[in-house]
């Protein structure tokens, strides 16, 4: 049996994937269908909740978080080391730390702050945009 793709998804991607009217809704649908494994930390969950609440409302945020925490392909990761690799937007480091800790295949983000990771040899983190993620999932 082939292992599932392991990813961390930045808030900007998850946010646009929630609505069924979004061109990126396939990301959320494939998560719900178990097509890949999503790795999260407590810090990431808190940011998901904060941003989803501000863009939609707290009820939508709670529903999304509840769904994430119930899915068997969403795995919580403990962060034991902070790499601090992104200086332009230090808040993005929570996604990098989770990606390293969980040894994921990709960090999915449309945020250009993550492009600095392409020039860092260790720890090596593969960053892809949401549109590239579709190709990786063979959709």
Biotite code that builds the C-alpha atoms (Angstrom):
import biotite.structure as struc

atoms = struc.array([
    struc.Atom([0.000, 0.000, 0.000], chain_id="A", res_id=1, res_name="UNK", atom_name="CA", element="C"),
    struc.Atom([1.344, 3.406, -0.991], chain_id="A", res_id=2, res_name="UNK", atom_name="CA", element="C"),
    struc.Atom([1.831, 5.967, 1.756], chain_id="A", res_id=3, res_name="UNK", atom_name="CA", element="C"),
    struc.Atom([-0.317, 9.063, 1.535], chain_id="A", res_id=4, res_name="UNK", atom_name="CA", element="C"),
    struc.Atom([1.179, 12.395, 0.667], chain_id="A", res_id=5, res_name="UNK", atom_name="CA", element="C"),
    struc.Atom([2.126, 14.296, 3.833], chain_id="A", res_id=6, res_name="UNK", atom_name="CA", element="C"),
    struc.Atom([1.579, 18.073, 3.843], chain_id="A", res_id=7, res_name="UNK", atom_name="CA", element="C"),
    struc.Atom([1.316, 21.194, 5.940], chain_id="A", res_id=8, res_name="UNK", atom_name="CA", element="C"),
    struc.Atom([-1.136, 23.750, 4.552], chain_id="A", res_id=9, res_name="UNK", atom_name="CA", element="C"),
    struc.Atom([-0.641, 27.447, 5.192], chain_id="A", res_id=10, res_name="UNK", atom_name="CA", element="C"),
    struc.Atom([-3.672, 29.369, 6.410], chain_id="A", res_id=11, res_name="UNK", atom_name="CA", element="C"),
    struc.Atom([-3.922, 31.386, 3.188], chain_id="A", res_id=12, res_name="UNK", atom_name="CA", element="C"),
    struc.Atom([-4.526, 28.158, 1.226], chain_id="A", res_id=13, res_name="UNK", atom_name="CA", element="C"),
    struc.Atom([-6.911, 26.548, 3.710], chain_id="A", res_id=14, res_name="UNK", atom_name="CA", element="C"),
    struc.Atom([-8.910, 29.762, 3.913], chain_id="A", res_id=15, res_name="UNK", atom_name="CA", element="C"),
    struc.Atom([-9.587, 29.889, 0.173], chain_id="A", res_id=16, res_name="UNK", atom_name="CA", element="C"),
    struc.Atom([-10.286, 26.137, 0.034], chain_id="A", res_id=17, res_name="UNK", atom_name="CA", element="C"),
    struc.Atom([-13.182, 26.095, 2.522], chain_id="A", res_id=18, res_name="UNK", atom_name="CA", element="C"),
    struc.Atom([-15.910, 27.658, 0.395], chain_id="A", res_id=19, res_name="UNK", atom_name="CA", element="C"),
    struc.Atom([-17.600, 25.323, -2.084], chain_id="A", res_id=20, res_name="UNK", atom_name="CA", element="C"),
    struc.Atom([-17.645, 28.287, -4.486], chain_id="A", res_id=21, res_name="UNK", atom_name="CA", element="C"),
    struc.Atom([-13.842, 28.571, -4.492], chain_id="A", res_id=22, res_name="UNK", atom_name="CA", element="C"),
    struc.Atom([-11.661, 27.340, -7.336], chain_id="A", res_id=23, res_name="UNK", atom_name="CA", element="C"),
    struc.Atom([-9.503, 25.760, -4.606], chain_id="A", res_id=24, res_name="UNK", atom_name="CA", element="C"),
    struc.Atom([-12.320, 23.867, -2.877], chain_id="A", res_id=25, res_name="UNK", atom_name="CA", element="C"),
    struc.Atom([-10.828, 20.606, -4.234], chain_id="A", res_id=26, res_name="UNK", atom_name="CA", element="C"),
    struc.Atom([-8.109, 20.981, -1.550], chain_id="A", res_id=27, res_name="UNK", atom_name="CA", element="C"),
    struc.Atom([-10.658, 20.847, 1.275], chain_id="A", res_id=28, res_name="UNK", atom_name="CA", element="C"),
    struc.Atom([-12.755, 18.130, -0.420], chain_id="A", res_id=29, res_name="UNK", atom_name="CA", element="C"),
    struc.Atom([-9.710, 15.915, -0.913], chain_id="A", res_id=30, res_name="UNK", atom_name="CA", element="C"),
    struc.Atom([-8.729, 16.445, 2.716], chain_id="A", res_id=31, res_name="UNK", atom_name="CA", element="C"),
    struc.Atom([-12.212, 15.356, 3.813], chain_id="A", res_id=32, res_name="UNK", atom_name="CA", element="C"),
    struc.Atom([-11.966, 12.346, 1.466], chain_id="A", res_id=33, res_name="UNK", atom_name="CA", element="C"),
    struc.Atom([-8.634, 11.299, 2.980], chain_id="A", res_id=34, res_name="UNK", atom_name="CA", element="C"),
    struc.Atom([-6.588, 11.807, -0.199], chain_id="A", res_id=35, res_name="UNK", atom_name="CA", element="C"),
    struc.Atom([-3.613, 13.127, 1.775], chain_id="A", res_id=36, res_name="UNK", atom_name="CA", element="C"),
    struc.Atom([-2.401, 13.596, 5.343], chain_id="A", res_id=37, res_name="UNK", atom_name="CA", element="C"),
    struc.Atom([-2.453, 17.073, 6.861], chain_id="A", res_id=38, res_name="UNK", atom_name="CA", element="C"),
    struc.Atom([-0.075, 17.819, 9.711], chain_id="A", res_id=39, res_name="UNK", atom_name="CA", element="C"),
    struc.Atom([-0.932, 20.568, 12.172], chain_id="A", res_id=40, res_name="UNK", atom_name="CA", element="C"),
    struc.Atom([0.370, 21.958, 15.444], chain_id="A", res_id=41, res_name="UNK", atom_name="CA", element="C"),
    struc.Atom([-1.514, 23.747, 18.208], chain_id="A", res_id=42, res_name="UNK", atom_name="CA", element="C"),
    struc.Atom([-0.156, 27.069, 16.914], chain_id="A", res_id=43, res_name="UNK", atom_name="CA", element="C"),
    struc.Atom([-1.430, 26.320, 13.411], chain_id="A", res_id=44, res_name="UNK", atom_name="CA", element="C"),
    struc.Atom([-4.867, 25.375, 14.751], chain_id="A", res_id=45, res_name="UNK", atom_name="CA", element="C"),
    struc.Atom([-5.061, 28.648, 16.660], chain_id="A", res_id=46, res_name="UNK", atom_name="CA", element="C"),
    struc.Atom([-4.156, 30.630, 13.532], chain_id="A", res_id=47, res_name="UNK", atom_name="CA", element="C"),
    struc.Atom([-6.684, 28.686, 11.439], chain_id="A", res_id=48, res_name="UNK", atom_name="CA", element="C"),
    struc.Atom([-9.363, 29.543, 13.997], chain_id="A", res_id=49, res_name="UNK", atom_name="CA", element="C"),
    struc.Atom([-8.410, 33.220, 14.207], chain_id="A", res_id=50, res_name="UNK", atom_name="CA", element="C"),
    struc.Atom([-8.252, 33.824, 10.451], chain_id="A", res_id=51, res_name="UNK", atom_name="CA", element="C"),
    struc.Atom([-11.313, 31.762, 9.518], chain_id="A", res_id=52, res_name="UNK", atom_name="CA", element="C"),
    struc.Atom([-13.316, 33.557, 12.239], chain_id="A", res_id=53, res_name="UNK", atom_name="CA", element="C"),
    struc.Atom([-12.263, 36.943, 10.900], chain_id="A", res_id=54, res_name="UNK", atom_name="CA", element="C"),
    struc.Atom([-13.004, 36.117, 7.246], chain_id="A", res_id=55, res_name="UNK", atom_name="CA", element="C"),
    struc.Atom([-16.188, 34.073, 7.773], chain_id="A", res_id=56, res_name="UNK", atom_name="CA", element="C"),
    struc.Atom([-17.406, 33.859, 11.377], chain_id="A", res_id=57, res_name="UNK", atom_name="CA", element="C"),
    struc.Atom([-16.631, 31.946, 14.574], chain_id="A", res_id=58, res_name="UNK", atom_name="CA", element="C"),
    struc.Atom([-19.252, 29.286, 13.837], chain_id="A", res_id=59, res_name="UNK", atom_name="CA", element="C"),
    struc.Atom([-17.619, 28.402, 10.505], chain_id="A", res_id=60, res_name="UNK", atom_name="CA", element="C"),
    struc.Atom([-14.214, 28.371, 12.221], chain_id="A", res_id=61, res_name="UNK", atom_name="CA", element="C"),
    struc.Atom([-15.460, 25.996, 14.915], chain_id="A", res_id=62, res_name="UNK", atom_name="CA", element="C"),
    struc.Atom([-17.026, 23.692, 12.304], chain_id="A", res_id=63, res_name="UNK", atom_name="CA", element="C"),
    struc.Atom([-13.796, 23.568, 10.306], chain_id="A", res_id=64, res_name="UNK", atom_name="CA", element="C"),
    struc.Atom([-11.669, 22.912, 13.392], chain_id="A", res_id=65, res_name="UNK", atom_name="CA", element="C"),
    struc.Atom([-14.060, 20.227, 14.610], chain_id="A", res_id=66, res_name="UNK", atom_name="CA", element="C"),
    struc.Atom([-13.883, 18.513, 11.218], chain_id="A", res_id=67, res_name="UNK", atom_name="CA", element="C"),
    struc.Atom([-10.084, 18.713, 11.155], chain_id="A", res_id=68, res_name="UNK", atom_name="CA", element="C"),
    struc.Atom([-9.742, 17.238, 14.628], chain_id="A", res_id=69, res_name="UNK", atom_name="CA", element="C"),
    struc.Atom([-12.071, 14.349, 13.799], chain_id="A", res_id=70, res_name="UNK", atom_name="CA", element="C"),
    struc.Atom([-10.421, 13.329, 10.523], chain_id="A", res_id=71, res_name="UNK", atom_name="CA", element="C"),
    struc.Atom([-8.051, 10.339, 10.802], chain_id="A", res_id=72, res_name="UNK", atom_name="CA", element="C"),
    struc.Atom([-5.776, 11.857, 8.134], chain_id="A", res_id=73, res_name="UNK", atom_name="CA", element="C"),
    struc.Atom([-5.215, 15.070, 10.121], chain_id="A", res_id=74, res_name="UNK", atom_name="CA", element="C"),
    struc.Atom([-2.372, 14.518, 12.544], chain_id="A", res_id=75, res_name="UNK", atom_name="CA", element="C"),
    struc.Atom([-1.254, 16.794, 15.334], chain_id="A", res_id=76, res_name="UNK", atom_name="CA", element="C"),
    struc.Atom([2.478, 17.302, 15.636], chain_id="A", res_id=77, res_name="UNK", atom_name="CA", element="C"),
    struc.Atom([4.418, 18.424, 18.676], chain_id="A", res_id=78, res_name="UNK", atom_name="CA", element="C"),
    struc.Atom([7.015, 21.095, 17.955], chain_id="A", res_id=79, res_name="UNK", atom_name="CA", element="C"),
    struc.Atom([10.224, 20.666, 19.948], chain_id="A", res_id=80, res_name="UNK", atom_name="CA", element="C"),
    struc.Atom([12.478, 23.056, 18.064], chain_id="A", res_id=81, res_name="UNK", atom_name="CA", element="C"),
    struc.Atom([11.859, 26.437, 16.450], chain_id="A", res_id=82, res_name="UNK", atom_name="CA", element="C"),
    struc.Atom([13.980, 26.940, 13.333], chain_id="A", res_id=83, res_name="UNK", atom_name="CA", element="C"),
    struc.Atom([13.215, 30.657, 12.779], chain_id="A", res_id=84, res_name="UNK", atom_name="CA", element="C"),
    struc.Atom([14.019, 30.431, 9.077], chain_id="A", res_id=85, res_name="UNK", atom_name="CA", element="C"),
    struc.Atom([11.621, 33.150, 7.881], chain_id="A", res_id=86, res_name="UNK", atom_name="CA", element="C"),
    struc.Atom([12.630, 36.577, 9.112], chain_id="A", res_id=87, res_name="UNK", atom_name="CA", element="C"),
    struc.Atom([10.342, 38.683, 6.852], chain_id="A", res_id=88, res_name="UNK", atom_name="CA", element="C"),
    struc.Atom([7.219, 37.269, 8.516], chain_id="A", res_id=89, res_name="UNK", atom_name="CA", element="C"),
    struc.Atom([8.209, 35.343, 11.657], chain_id="A", res_id=90, res_name="UNK", atom_name="CA", element="C"),
    struc.Atom([4.596, 34.253, 12.161], chain_id="A", res_id=91, res_name="UNK", atom_name="CA", element="C"),
    struc.Atom([5.038, 31.914, 9.162], chain_id="A", res_id=92, res_name="UNK", atom_name="CA", element="C"),
    struc.Atom([7.681, 29.929, 11.033], chain_id="A", res_id=93, res_name="UNK", atom_name="CA", element="C"),
    struc.Atom([4.999, 27.843, 12.762], chain_id="A", res_id=94, res_name="UNK", atom_name="CA", element="C"),
    struc.Atom([4.301, 26.153, 9.413], chain_id="A", res_id=95, res_name="UNK", atom_name="CA", element="C"),
    struc.Atom([7.997, 25.543, 8.760], chain_id="A", res_id=96, res_name="UNK", atom_name="CA", element="C"),
    struc.Atom([8.500, 24.092, 12.243], chain_id="A", res_id=97, res_name="UNK", atom_name="CA", element="C"),
    struc.Atom([5.547, 21.756, 11.768], chain_id="A", res_id=98, res_name="UNK", atom_name="CA", element="C"),
    struc.Atom([6.759, 20.698, 8.315], chain_id="A", res_id=99, res_name="UNK", atom_name="CA", element="C"),
    struc.Atom([10.208, 19.830, 9.692], chain_id="A", res_id=100, res_name="UNK", atom_name="CA", element="C"),
    struc.Atom([8.850, 18.098, 12.784], chain_id="A", res_id=101, res_name="UNK", atom_name="CA", element="C"),
    struc.Atom([6.412, 15.960, 10.778], chain_id="A", res_id=102, res_name="UNK", atom_name="CA", element="C"),
    struc.Atom([8.870, 15.335, 7.919], chain_id="A", res_id=103, res_name="UNK", atom_name="CA", element="C"),
    struc.Atom([6.219, 16.245, 5.347], chain_id="A", res_id=104, res_name="UNK", atom_name="CA", element="C"),
    struc.Atom([6.541, 15.972, 1.598], chain_id="A", res_id=105, res_name="UNK", atom_name="CA", element="C"),
    struc.Atom([5.343, 19.543, 0.971], chain_id="A", res_id=106, res_name="UNK", atom_name="CA", element="C"),
    struc.Atom([4.400, 22.784, 2.617], chain_id="A", res_id=107, res_name="UNK", atom_name="CA", element="C"),
    struc.Atom([1.519, 24.200, 0.542], chain_id="A", res_id=108, res_name="UNK", atom_name="CA", element="C"),
    struc.Atom([1.399, 27.993, 0.475], chain_id="A", res_id=109, res_name="UNK", atom_name="CA", element="C"),
    struc.Atom([0.765, 30.872, -1.885], chain_id="A", res_id=110, res_name="UNK", atom_name="CA", element="C"),
    struc.Atom([2.745, 33.193, 0.422], chain_id="A", res_id=111, res_name="UNK", atom_name="CA", element="C"),
    struc.Atom([5.989, 34.462, -1.128], chain_id="A", res_id=112, res_name="UNK", atom_name="CA", element="C"),
    struc.Atom([7.696, 34.674, 2.274], chain_id="A", res_id=113, res_name="UNK", atom_name="CA", element="C"),
    struc.Atom([8.259, 30.925, 2.044], chain_id="A", res_id=114, res_name="UNK", atom_name="CA", element="C"),
    struc.Atom([10.411, 31.284, -1.100], chain_id="A", res_id=115, res_name="UNK", atom_name="CA", element="C"),
    struc.Atom([13.449, 31.904, 1.140], chain_id="A", res_id=116, res_name="UNK", atom_name="CA", element="C"),
    struc.Atom([13.308, 28.190, 2.003], chain_id="A", res_id=117, res_name="UNK", atom_name="CA", element="C"),
    struc.Atom([14.379, 27.292, -1.533], chain_id="A", res_id=118, res_name="UNK", atom_name="CA", element="C"),
    struc.Atom([17.845, 28.655, -0.755], chain_id="A", res_id=119, res_name="UNK", atom_name="CA", element="C"),
    struc.Atom([18.205, 26.804, 2.559], chain_id="A", res_id=120, res_name="UNK", atom_name="CA", element="C"),
    struc.Atom([19.891, 23.403, 2.371], chain_id="A", res_id=121, res_name="UNK", atom_name="CA", element="C"),
    struc.Atom([19.032, 22.243, 5.869], chain_id="A", res_id=122, res_name="UNK", atom_name="CA", element="C"),
    struc.Atom([16.412, 21.525, 6.881], chain_id="A", res_id=123, res_name="UNK", atom_name="CA", element="C"),
    struc.Atom([15.142, 20.940, 3.345], chain_id="A", res_id=124, res_name="UNK", atom_name="CA", element="C"),
    struc.Atom([11.473, 21.823, 2.921], chain_id="A", res_id=125, res_name="UNK", atom_name="CA", element="C"),
    struc.Atom([9.671, 21.553, -0.399], chain_id="A", res_id=126, res_name="UNK", atom_name="CA", element="C"),
    struc.Atom([7.286, 24.455, -0.931], chain_id="A", res_id=127, res_name="UNK", atom_name="CA", element="C"),
    struc.Atom([4.527, 24.300, -3.535], chain_id="A", res_id=128, res_name="UNK", atom_name="CA", element="C"),
    struc.Atom([1.725, 26.637, -4.524], chain_id="A", res_id=129, res_name="UNK", atom_name="CA", element="C"),
    struc.Atom([-1.899, 25.506, -4.301], chain_id="A", res_id=130, res_name="UNK", atom_name="CA", element="C"),
    struc.Atom([-2.140, 25.054, -8.076], chain_id="A", res_id=131, res_name="UNK", atom_name="CA", element="C"),
    struc.Atom([0.971, 22.820, -8.069], chain_id="A", res_id=132, res_name="UNK", atom_name="CA", element="C"),
    struc.Atom([-0.567, 20.769, -5.260], chain_id="A", res_id=133, res_name="UNK", atom_name="CA", element="C"),
    struc.Atom([-3.321, 19.727, -7.651], chain_id="A", res_id=134, res_name="UNK", atom_name="CA", element="C"),
    struc.Atom([-0.740, 18.238, -10.014], chain_id="A", res_id=135, res_name="UNK", atom_name="CA", element="C"),
    struc.Atom([1.037, 16.470, -7.156], chain_id="A", res_id=136, res_name="UNK", atom_name="CA", element="C"),
    struc.Atom([-2.274, 14.870, -6.122], chain_id="A", res_id=137, res_name="UNK", atom_name="CA", element="C"),
    struc.Atom([-2.852, 13.845, -9.755], chain_id="A", res_id=138, res_name="UNK", atom_name="CA", element="C"),
    struc.Atom([-6.245, 15.557, -9.940], chain_id="A", res_id=139, res_name="UNK", atom_name="CA", element="C"),
])
